[in-house]
């Protein structure tokens, strides 16, 4: 089977998995929607997301739409942010009610380790999907490994994003000191794309869906190549301690970008977080939406490598599930 055929097969299988995973959870979803449409919690729900053009925001908008479709008395507001670290701080400051975050950032916040100076009280609604770390260089650049970035300029993304934290660690485990061996910039995705096209940066790191619009925009001109990252995974995990268990080896499928072969990279689980004082009926409502409307929560550009799997929703690691979510999962397992 060719790489392209494998990619199509993988997409088909993963999309199909969304429809059948956790059969006991998803059975009778139409009836459940009807049952819940005329009742449930009411009020305002602020969903912190990420950069305007990023995967977090696309997911947040879909989540908001599905929540209000099932629970019309819940009014949802999507709040853009710089990403995972910023989202945790928005929850902490009570400026958001729920937010996605990379699992390593969520676990660091819950444990009170860097980049947080104290424990942040958090709960999880579920583990929602996989983030793919993508480190792109210009296709004509003589850069084939992370170590080859020595003396170069790289954008690691917004400073308060989980991708920026992970990018900094990636450089260090590759033997490079940010700011000394590598010039680091923290550009938002549109700025980073323009800088890459203009040649003022040599590489950009993004973490999100596949394909990411920012990389697709660069694909025709100047053309991009993704660097393999899985060779750094053991050292990266070791440096993160328990939070490193949220990182795993994944592959960006062949054909995700114009002439891109399959590229081994690093996947990071995403958790949908909330504050402990989120009302239990709201947490339960979110859980019902995650389970019963999983197929409607995958942004259209995703090739199926990003997916919400009913079987793994409860696997939130160090961050405990919200009691309202626990009750909903028990009800859904029925």
N, C-alpha and C positions, 0 to 999 in steps of 0.2 A: 504493500500500500504506500502511495506517495505521501510526502509530508502534508500536501494540501488536502488529500483525501482523509488523512488521519485527523487533520484539524477540523474538517467538516464533520467527520464522524464523532469527534469529541464534543463539538458544539451541539450536535443533534442529541447525543447521549445526555449531556448535561442539561439541556433544555427539557428533555424528557424526564430527567430525574426530578426537576422542579415540580412536574405534574404528578409524580407518583411517590416521591420520597415521603416517608412517614404516612403510609396509607391510612392508618388509624387516625392520624391528626387531620388529614385533609378530606376524609369521607364526609359527604353531606355538607360541603362548604356553601353551596347555594342556599340550602335551608338555613344554615347558621347565619349567613348574611341577612336573610330575611328576618330571622328571629331577633337579631340585634339592631336592626335598622331603626326601630321605633323606640329604643330605650338606650341606656348606657350613660356614661358620664357627660357632663357638660362643663364648659369653661374654655379657657385659652391654653394652648399648648405651643411653647416656643421650641423649635427644633433647630439647634445649632448645626451647621454643616461644614463648609469649607470654602475654598476659592470659588468664585462665580462659575468658572468653566470646568470645575473639577468633578470627580465621581461622587464625592460626598454630597455636593449640592444637588446633583441629578438624583441621587438616591433619596435625599431629604424631601425634594419636591414630590417624588412619587409617593413617599410615605405619607406626606401631608394630604395628598389627594385621596389616597385610599382610606386614611383615618376619617376624613370628613365624609367620604362616600358611605362608610359603614356607620359612623357615629356623627350624624349631622349637627349634634349639639356641641361637638368639640370643634372649636375654631383654631386652626393651625397657622402659625407664623414661621416661615423659614428664615433663619438668621445666618448670613454668611460669616465666615471666620477665616483664620489662617490655617486651620487644621486641628489635629488631635490635641496638642498641648493647649492651644487656645480654647478648644471646646471644653476641656476639663476645667479650665479657669473660668469659663463662662458659667458652667454648672456650679462651681464653687462660689461664684459671686452672685448666684441666683438670677442671672441674666438669661439663662436657658433652662429648660425643663428636661430635655433629652438631647443626646448628641452621640454621633459615632466617634470612635477613637481606635487607633491601632492598639492591639492587645498589650504590647510591651509598654506603651505609654499609660494605658489604663492600669496595668499592674504596678507600674512605678508610682503612679499617683496614689493608688490604694495603699501601697506600702510606705509611702513617704520618702522615696529615693529620687535621685536626680532624674529629670530637671525640677523636681518639686522639693521644697524645703521642709514639708511636713505632710502627714497623711491627709488625703482628701477623702471624705466620706462619699462613697459611690455605691451604686447598685447597678445591676445589668438587667436589661430586658431580654437580651439574647446575643448570641454570636451570629452575625448576619451574613458576612461574606469575606472573601479573601482579597487582600490588597496585593498587587504585584509591583515590586520595586523594579523600576526601569531606568537604567543609567545609559543615556544616549549620547553618542558623539557624531560628528559629521562623518558621512560615509567615506570621504576622501582623506580623513585624518589618520596618521600612523599610530593610532591608539587602539590597542586590542585587549588590554587588561586594565584594571583599576590602578595598578602600579605605574602604568604608562602615563598617568595623569600628572606625574611629577613635573613641576614647572609650568603647568597649565592653569587655566581658569575654569572653574566649574560652579554652576548654580545648584544649590541643594534645596531650593524652594523657600517658601516663606519661613521666617525664623521660628515661628511658633507652631510649625507643623511637625507631625511625627516623622515625615519623610526627611526633614532636615536633621532631626536627631539621629535617625538611622544612617543617613548619609555621612554625617560626621564620624560615626563609629566605623562605617565601612572604610573610609579613608585611613583611619588609624590602624585597623587590623591589617590593612594592605601595606603598612609601614610608612604611611605618609602623615605628616603633621599639618592639619589645616592652618592656613595663614602663614606657614613657613615653606613647606614643600609644594603646597597647592594654594592658589589664590581662590578663596571661597567668596561667593556672592549669594545673597538670599533674595532672589527675585521671584515675584509672582509669575505664574505660568505664562501669561501673555508677554510679559517683559522678557522672560527667559527665552521664549521662542524667537522674539525679534532680535535679541542679542546673539542667539545661535545663528540665525540667518545672516546677520551683519558680520559675524566672525569675531565678535568681541568676547565671547565665551567659547570654550572648546567642548564643554559637556554640560548636560543638565540632568538632574535626577528628579524623577517624579514617582509617586506611589499612588496607584489607583487602578482603574479598569484597563481592559485591553480590548480594542486600542484606545489610547487616550487622544482626544481631539488635538491637543497641543503637539503631539508627535506626528499625528496624521497630517497636520498642516505643514510640518517640516519635511515630510517624507518625499514629496516631489522635488523640492529645492530647499536646502542644498542636498537633501538625502541624509538618512540617519542609519546608524548601526548601533545595536544594543550590545553592551558589554556583558559577558557571562559573570555571574556573581556567586554561584553556589560553592565555588572553591573557598570562599571566605566564610561560609556559614558556620563551620565548627568553632572558629576563633570568635566570631560574632556572638554565638550562643554562649560561649564560655565567659565572655566579658559582661554579659547581661544577667548572669545568674539565673534564678527561676523564671524571670521574664523572657529568657531566651527560648523557652519551650514553645512560645507562640510563633516562632519563626520556622519555616520549613522550605524544603527545596521544591520549586515548581518550575514550569516552563512556559514561556510566552509562545503560543502556537505559531508554527510556520504560516506566513502569509498575513499575520496580524498587521504588519506594515508592508508596503509595496513588494519588496523583494527580500523580506526578512526570513531567514531560516528559523527553525526552532531554537530558542535561546534559553539556557538554564539560568534561572534567577531565584530570587527569594520572595516567598509569600508570607504575608503577615495577616493573621486573623483580625477582623474588625468586630468590636463589640458595640452594641447600642446601649449607651449608659444613661443613667438618670440619677437624680438625688435620692437619698433614702426617704425623704418626706413626700415624694411624688404620691398622690393619692392612689391607693390600691386599685380602685376601679379604672383609673387611667392606665396604670401599668398593665392591667388585665386586658384592656381594650387594645393597647399596642401589641400585646402578645397575640391576641386573636388575629389582628391584621397581618402580623409577620407570618403566622402559620397559614391562615386561610387564603391570603392573597399574595403568596410568595411569587407567583409567576408575573405579577404586575409590579414588582418592586425591583426588577432588573433593568437598568437603563438600556435603551434600545441599541446604542453602539457596541455594547459588550458582546464579545464573541462566545459567551458561555463559560469563559474562564472565571467570571465573576458570578457567583450564584448564591442564593439564599437557600440553604438545605434544612428542611424541617427536622432531619435526624440529628443535626449538630447544634441546633439553636441553644440548647441548655449547657453547652460546653464553654463556659465563660471563665474557667480557670480561677485565678485568685480573687476575682471580683464576684461576690455572691449575687445570685438572682434576687430581684425585688420580690417580696412576699406576694404581691399582686400577680407577678409573672408566674411564680411557682404555682399559685392557685389555678391560674389559667391553663398552664401546661398539664396539670393534673386533670382538669376538666376535659381538656382536648384529648388526652390519652384515654379518657373515659372508662 
